[in-house]
Amino acid sequence: MSIRVQNLTKIYKQQRAVDQISLTVNPGEIVGFLGPNGAGKSTTMKIATGYLSPTEGTVDVNGFDVRTNPMDVRRSVGYLPEHNPLYLDMYVKEYLRFAGSLHGLGGSDLSQRIGQMIELVSLGREQHKRIGQLSKGYRQRVGLAQALIHNPPVLILDEPTTGLDPNQLTEIRQVIRDAGQDKTVLFSTHIMQEVEAICDRVIIINRGKIVADAPLSQLRSASADEGVVVVAEFENELTAPDVLAAVPGVERVEPLGDGLYRITAGPSIDLRASIFRLAADQNLTLVGLRQQENSLEGIFKELTK
């Protein structure tokens, strides 16, 4: 296993940022690491790169313990932090040469590798500029290039697509997918579509604890087994919303305001026809009716309430 976390805890003063979590990421996996702000994602990633020390537990990366073999861990990892720390006065190629030299690369091998990285992350037109002259999106590309410069077996990327436009997003997602063919990739993001586009497996952390760790298809299936959700929109607030609860199969009705109601039924029950008939029978003006998909966003919200 390329990344193995066992009973990891990190305490800042009185706060348990990470609380007894365990996870593994295997070679060739691209795993999305999700959670609300402050959930413990960045702390876990920083520990896995050797940037922070754990309070309790163990973390192995590429077979090396972060406590006893920190330098071997750092050689094994390409890391892009959440706040991309670049030297803004350096030129793009100069910075990549500097980053490669820190990993022991030099001479023609390093020059060749720099050229490959510039092509990989599409920095060709910007390669002769100072980093401080680049847009945020291009700075992210430089950060990703430095994470890959030494061809590490493990990539740890903390919100790698921050600041990218839609075209850049597509390109960087493809870079991550390509990298995942022969590397282990653990990356965090708040963009659910990104995870659905790249990952087969998702880990969700909330308040320092892992609340889900499963293939995306399995998460969706489990969510569907818990019930079907329909959102009904009426022209006006219902004076007696209990009429919705009386529809056969309805388990829960939640008023959302402005005439909107979230209605939950049992597994595999489609309420739409019944609600439509109810509205006609009760002379209620129904202006919208849709069944919610078991999207990752909905699952995320449910697990991190």
Buried (B, 14 or more C-beta within 10 A) or exposed (E): BBBBBBEBBBBEEEEBBBBBBEBBBEBEBBBBBBBBEEBBBBBBBBBBBBBBEBBEBBBBBBEBBBBEBBEBBBBBBBBBBBEBEBBEEBBBBBBBBEBBEEBEBEEEEBBEBBBBBBEBBBBEEBBEBBBEEBEEBBBBBBBBBBBBBBBBBBBBBBBBBBEBEEEBBEBBBEBBBEBBEEBBBBBBBBBBEBBBBBBEBBBBBBBBBBBBBBEBEEBBEEBEEBBBBBBBBBEEEBEEBEBBEEBEBBEEBEEEEEBBBBBBBEEEBEBBEBBEEBBEEEEBEBEEBEEBEBBBBBBBEEBBE
